[in-house]
Amino acid sequence: MDTFDDSEYPAEFLSKYDQLECLANSHGTETFLVKQKDSEQLFVAKFYDKNLFTFVHESNILKSLCHSGLPAFADEFENDMMVCIVRKYIEGKPLIQYMMENNLKNEEIINISIQLCDILSYIHSQEKPVIHRDIKPQNIIVKDDGKIVLIDFDISRVYNSEADTDTQFFGTKEYAPPEQYGFSQTDCRTDIYSFGVLLRFMLTGIEKENPNIHAYKPLERIVRKCTAFDPKKRFNNAETVKKALLAANPKSQRVRKTLIAICSVAVIALCLFGGIKWYQYVNYNPFTEGTIPAVLTDEERVLDAVSYMSNKYNTNLFDDTETYADIGFVKTILTDIYGYNRDYVYAMPEEGVPHESENNFLPWGMGDEQYVPRDVMVYIAVKIYWVDKVSDYSSLKDDNGYYPGVRVAVAFAEEKEILTGVGRPEDITKGEVAILLANADRVYESTKK
């Protein structure tokens, strides 16, 4: 049926609420803006025809969730013909309308996307993860203060780890991943796919990929990974998407480029030496005993390093190779792979000039969320295998302001070709961290023979 006769509504609902406006009307459902009698408080009531909907998940899901980015459950009514779910009304505009009225800049798109990541992280982190399955502009409300709310949980499902596939397809075709058509069971990466399509829509105004339309490249890369056909090639969770978005923020990019420029001045004296090493690199024989593979492509080099670390240390920490590494990730490596004492790894240095200390591994107070520049990771790798190298500054001829332990570690790493495969000095990925550690491990093992 397309509409419901008034006599079919649950009597308890009619006695408690007044219907003000029909917001939506589709096959088997009808949505109203309603007002509680003797009150000015507004709600949204959605009715489901029992002939078409044998079971409605939305009420159970909304009852179990409590988040500022989600609609709050209010009431539930039922009779022989229909089920009615009432939630609190969200004052704001659907994202589709908000986009039509505003020319979204990259910063605002990232802000909206990060908020959505926080909401998805919350619903996916439940004891039984909730999969929304219909993320699209019409289901996101932008409030007057810029905060967003994700609505419409009527086709959501609770993840069942024992199920192979979903039984039927619901949702919006343009935003649905392949597994939602029955190829496999939908899980948290289903929402990651829809998120990627939504991000593309905010950037370009279209849902489908068009090679003739280009957007801000850091965000394009995020879209491509989110919308990979194979769920295993997507971001594993919304938190990793959020980290990628933070790194892609134009403001962060500008700060990063400024830091790169400053670092470039500090290492300019090494460039001539680096040219010699590059010549040695391209003529490197990868088959000499104890050497580091040097004729691999970048992707092959990452896979080689991840495989080496995984096989030797039985770890999957580096599997998400494209995500930027942060200090928290490095601390986990130190404790979980190399067995350092947690208090030593997480200890903050004493106040004053950074210096080596037996009380703390890092000589600087870097926050766990701070991304790791290459030279800092080189210092860490060298300190793991050759701790005496980072405290001997006798080879330094001057003081350029950069922490001497890093300078001697970089020089040592260049000499031993530990930098092979990681040429850029800025923030590095987990895959590049694996390369540096695998290179250092191989050099260290070769010196023990």
C-alpha positions in Angstrom: 0.0 0.0 0.0 1.2 3.5 -0.7 -0.6 5.3 2.1 -2.2 4.3 5.4 -5.8 5.0 6.4 -6.1 6.9 9.7 -8.0 4.0 11.2 -5.0 1.8 10.7 -2.7 3.8 12.9 -2.1 2.4 16.5 -4.5 4.0 18.9 -1.8 4.7 21.5 0.1 6.7 18.9 -2.9 8.8 17.9 -3.6 9.5 21.6 -0.1 10.8 22.2 0.9 12.6 19.0 -0.4 15.0 16.4 0.7 14.5 12.8 1.9 17.8 11.3 3.5 16.9 8.0 4.2 13.9 5.8 8.0 13.9 5.3 8.3 10.8 3.1 6.0 8.2 1.5 7.3 5.0 -0.1 6.1 1.5 -0.7 5.2 0.1 2.7 6.5 3.0 4.8 5.3 6.5 5.7 7.2 9.1 7.7 5.6 12.0 9.5 6.8 15.0 11.4 4.7 14.8 14.6 4.2 16.8 17.8 3.6 15.4 21.2 0.2 16.5 22.5 0.3 19.3 25.1 3.9 19.9 24.2 5.9 21.8 21.5 8.5 19.1 21.2 8.8 17.6 17.7 9.4 14.0 16.7 9.7 11.9 13.6 7.4 8.9 13.3 8.0 6.2 10.8 5.3 3.5 10.0 6.0 0.1 8.5 3.4 -2.1 6.9 3.5 -5.5 8.5 2.5 -7.2 5.2 5.8 -6.1 3.7 8.1 -5.8 6.8 7.9 -8.9 8.9 10.5 -7.6 11.4 11.7 -4.0 12.0 15.2 -3.7 13.4 15.3 0.1 13.8 13.8 0.3 17.3 16.1 -2.3 18.8 19.1 -0.6 17.2 18.2 2.9 18.3 17.5 1.8 21.8 21.0 0.3 22.1 22.8 3.4 20.9 23.5 6.7 22.5 25.6 9.3 20.6 25.2 13.0 19.7 25.5 12.1 16.0 22.5 9.6 16.1 18.8 10.2 16.5 17.5 9.3 20.0 14.8 6.7 20.3 11.5 8.0 21.8 8.6 5.6 21.4 7.3 2.4 19.7 3.8 1.4 18.8 2.3 -1.6 17.1 -1.0 -3.1 16.1 -2.1 -5.9 13.7 -1.3 -3.8 10.6 1.7 -1.7 11.3 4.7 -0.9 13.4 5.5 2.7 14.3 9.0 3.9 15.5 9.2 7.4 17.0 12.5 9.2 17.3 13.5 12.7 18.3 13.4 15.3 15.5 16.7 16.7 14.3 16.6 20.4 13.5 18.7 20.9 10.4 19.0 20.3 6.6 19.7 17.0 4.7 23.3 17.0 3.4 22.0 16.9 -0.2 20.1 20.2 0.4 23.0 21.7 2.4 25.3 21.0 -0.5 23.0 22.7 -3.0 22.9 25.8 -0.8 26.6 25.9 0.0 29.7 25.6 -2.1 31.6 23.1 0.1 35.4 23.7 0.4 37.8 20.8 1.0 38.2 21.7 4.6 34.4 21.6 5.2 34.1 18.3 3.3 36.8 16.8 5.5 35.1 18.2 8.7 31.8 16.5 7.7 33.6 13.3 6.8 35.5 13.2 10.1 32.3 13.6 12.0 30.8 10.7 10.1 33.9 8.6 10.8 33.3 9.2 14.5 29.7 8.1 14.2 30.7 5.0 12.3 33.4 4.2 14.7 30.9 4.3 17.5 28.2 2.0 15.9 30.9 -0.4 14.5 32.5 -0.7 17.9 29.4 -2.0 19.7 29.7 -5.5 21.2 27.6 -6.6 18.2 28.6 -4.1 15.4 25.8 -2.2 13.8 26.1 -1.8 10.0 24.0 1.1 8.7 24.0 0.0 5.0 22.4 3.1 3.6 24.9 6.0 4.0 23.9 8.7 1.6 23.4 12.5 1.6 19.7 12.2 2.3 20.4 10.3 5.5 22.8 12.9 7.0 21.4 16.0 8.7 23.6 19.1 9.0 22.6 21.1 12.0 22.8 24.9 12.3 26.1 24.5 14.4 27.7 22.4 11.6 27.4 19.2 13.5 25.9 16.2 11.6 23.5 13.4 12.6 23.2 10.1 10.8 19.6 9.0 10.5 17.4 6.2 9.0 18.5 2.9 10.5 15.6 1.0 9.1 17.7 -1.3 6.9 20.6 -1.5 9.3 21.7 -4.9 10.6 23.7 -6.3 13.4 26.9 -8.1 12.2 26.8 -11.9 12.4 30.3 -13.3 12.3 28.9 -16.8 11.4 26.9 -15.7 8.4 28.4 -16.1 4.9 26.0 -13.7 3.0 23.1 -11.4 3.5 19.7 -12.7 2.6 18.5 -9.8 0.5 19.5 -6.4 -0.9 18.2 -3.1 0.5 19.6 0.4 0.3 20.5 2.9 -2.4 22.1 1.3 -5.6 24.7 4.0 -6.2 26.0 3.7 -2.6 25.8 0.0 -2.2 29.0 -2.1 -2.3 29.2 -5.5 -4.2 28.7 -7.6 -1.1 25.4 -5.9 -0.5 24.1 -7.6 -3.6 24.8 -11.0 -2.1 28.4 -11.7 -2.9 29.3 -11.9 0.8 28.0 -10.8 4.1 28.0 -7.1 4.8 30.3 -5.9 7.6 31.9 -2.6 8.7 33.7 -2.3 5.4 30.3 -2.0 3.7 29.7 1.3 5.4 33.3 2.3 4.4 32.4 1.7 0.8 29.3 3.9 1.0 31.3 6.5 2.9 33.7 6.6 -0.1 30.9 7.1 -2.6 29.5 9.9 -0.4 32.9 11.5 -0.2 33.2 11.4 -4.0 29.7 13.0 -4.3 30.7 15.8 -2.0 33.9 16.4 -4.0 32.5 16.1 -7.5 28.7 16.1 -7.3 28.4 12.6 -8.8 28.4 9.2 -7.3 30.1 7.2 -10.0 33.8 7.5 -10.8 34.5 9.7 -13.8 38.1 9.8 -15.1 37.5 13.3 -16.6 36.5 14.8 -13.2 39.3 15.3 -10.7 39.3 16.5 -7.1 41.8 17.2 -4.4 44.3 14.3 -4.9 44.8 13.3 -1.2 41.0 12.9 -0.9 40.8 11.1 -4.3 43.2 8.5 -2.9 40.9 8.0 0.1 37.9 7.6 -2.2 39.6 5.0 -4.3 40.7 2.9 -1.2 37.2 3.2 0.4 35.5 2.0 -2.8 37.7 -0.9 -3.7 35.7 -3.8 -5.1 37.4 -6.3 -2.7 36.6 -5.4 0.9 40.1 -6.6 2.0 41.6 -3.7 0.0 39.5 -1.0 1.7 40.3 0.7 5.0 39.8 -1.7 7.8 37.7 0.6 9.9 36.4 4.2 10.2 39.2 5.2 12.6 41.9 4.6 9.9 39.8 6.6 7.4 39.7 9.4 9.9 43.5 9.4 10.3 43.8 9.6 6.5 41.4 12.5 6.3 43.3 14.4 9.0 46.5 13.9 7.1 44.8 15.0 3.9 43.5 18.3 5.4 44.9 21.2 3.3 45.9 22.9 6.5 47.8 19.8 7.6 49.4 19.6 4.2 50.6 23.2 4.4 52.1 22.6 7.8 53.7 19.4 6.6 55.2 21.2 3.6 56.6 23.9 5.8 58.2 21.4 8.1 59.6 19.6 5.0 61.1 22.8 3.8 62.7 23.4 7.2 64.0 19.9 7.3 65.3 20.2 3.8 67.6 23.1 4.9 68.9 20.9 7.7 69.8 18.0 5.4 71.1 20.0 2.4 74.6 19.1 3.4 73.8 15.5 2.9 72.4 15.9 -0.6 75.8 15.5 -2.4 76.5 12.4 -0.4 73.0 11.2 -1.2 73.7 11.6 -4.9 76.6 9.2 -4.6 74.5 6.8 -2.7 71.7 7.0 -5.2 74.2 6.0 -8.0 75.3 3.1 -5.8 71.6 2.2 -5.2 70.7 2.0 -8.9 73.7 -0.2 -9.6 73.2 -2.3 -6.5 73.5 -6.1 -6.8 70.6 -7.6 -4.8 72.1 -11.0 -4.8 75.2 -10.3 -2.7 75.1 -12.1 0.6 73.4 -10.1 3.4 72.2 -7.3 1.1 68.9 -5.4 1.0 66.7 -6.0 -2.1 67.2 -2.8 -4.2 65.7 -3.5 -7.7 62.1 -4.0 -6.5 59.3 -1.7 -7.3 57.9 0.5 -4.4 54.9 -1.8 -3.9 57.1 -5.0 -4.1 59.5 -3.4 -1.6 56.8 -2.8 0.9 55.3 -6.3 0.5 58.8 -7.7 0.9 59.4 -5.8 4.1 56.0 -6.5 5.6 56.5 -10.2 4.8 60.0 -10.2 6.4 58.8 -8.6 9.6 55.6 -10.8 9.7 57.6 -14.0 9.3 60.4 -13.2 11.7 58.3 -11.5 14.4 54.9 -13.1 13.9 53.2 -9.7 13.7 50.4 -8.2 11.5 51.1 -4.6 12.7 52.3 -3.5 9.3 49.4 -5.0 7.2 47.7 -1.6 6.7 50.6 -0.4 4.6 49.2 2.9 3.3 48.1 4.4 6.6 50.5 7.1 8.0 52.4 5.9 11.0 52.1 7.8 14.3 54.1 7.8 17.5 51.5 5.6 19.2 52.1 3.0 16.5 55.8 3.1 16.9 55.5 2.7 20.7 53.4 -0.5 20.1 56.2 -1.8 17.8 58.7 -1.2 20.5 56.7 -3.0 23.2 55.0 -5.8 21.2 57.8 -6.7 18.7 61.1 -5.7 20.4 60.0 -6.3 24.0 60.9 -3.0 25.5 59.4 -2.2 28.9 56.2 -0.2 28.5 57.1 2.3 31.2 60.4 3.0 29.4 58.7 3.4 26.0 55.9 5.6 27.2 57.9 7.7 29.7 58.0 11.4 28.9 61.5 13.0 28.9 62.6 15.4 31.6 62.1 19.0 31.0 64.9 20.9 29.2 67.0 20.2 26.1 66.2 16.8 24.6 68.9 14.2 25.5 69.5 10.5 25.7 68.4 9.0 29.0 68.1 5.5 30.5 64.7 6.5 31.8 62.9 7.1 28.5 63.4 5.7 24.9 62.4 8.9 23.1 64.3 12.1 23.9 61.4 14.3 22.9 57.8 14.6 24.3 56.0 13.6 21.1 52.2 12.9 21.3 51.0 9.5 20.3 48.8 10.9 17.5 51.7 12.8 15.9 52.8 11.4 12.6 56.4 10.1 12.3 58.9 11.8 10.0 61.3 9.5 8.2 64.4 10.7 10.0 62.8 10.2 13.4 61.9 6.6 12.4 65.5 6.1 11.2 66.7 7.3 14.7 64.4 4.7 16.3 65.5 1.9 14.0 69.1 2.6 14.6 68.6 2.9 18.4 66.9 -0.5 18.4 69.8 -2.3 16.8 72.8 -0.1 17.6 71.9 1.9 20.7 75.5 3.2 21.1 75.4 4.9 17.7 72.7 7.5 18.6 74.7 8.8 21.7 78.1 9.2 20.0 78.2 12.6 18.4 82.0 12.7 17.8 81.4 12.5 14.0 79.4 15.7 13.9 81.4 18.8 12.8 78.8 21.5 13.7 75.5 22.0 15.3 72.7 22.8 12.8 70.0 22.8 15.5 68.6 19.3 14.7 68.8 16.7 17.4 72.3 15.2 17.1 71.1 11.6 17.8 69.0 11.8 14.6 71.8 13.3 12.6 74.2 10.5 13.4 71.5 7.9 13.0 70.7 9.2 9.5 74.3 9.3 8.5 74.8 5.7 9.8 71.7 4.6 8.0 72.9 6.1 4.7 76.3 4.4 5.1 74.6 1.0 5.7 72.0 1.6 3.0 69.1 1.2 5.6 67.4 4.1 3.8 67.0 2.0 0.7 63.4 2.4 -0.5 62.4 5.3 1.7 63.7 8.4 0.0 61.3 11.2 1.1 62.0 12.9 4.4 58.4 13.7 5.4 55.8 11.7 7.4 55.9 8.0 6.4 53.5 5.1 6.2 53.4 1.9 8.1 54.7 0.2 5.0 57.7 2.5 4.9 58.3 1.9 8.6 58.4 -1.9 7.8 61.0 -1.2 5.1 63.3 0.7 7.5 63.0 -1.9 10.2 63.5 -4.8 7.8 66.5 -3.1 6.3 68.0 -2.5 9.7 67.3 -6.0 10.8 69.0 -7.5 7.7 72.1 -5.3 8.1 72.3 -6.2 11.8 72.0 -9.9 11.0 74.6 -9.7 8.3 77.1 -8.2 10.8 76.6 -11.1 13.3 77.9 -13.7 10.8 
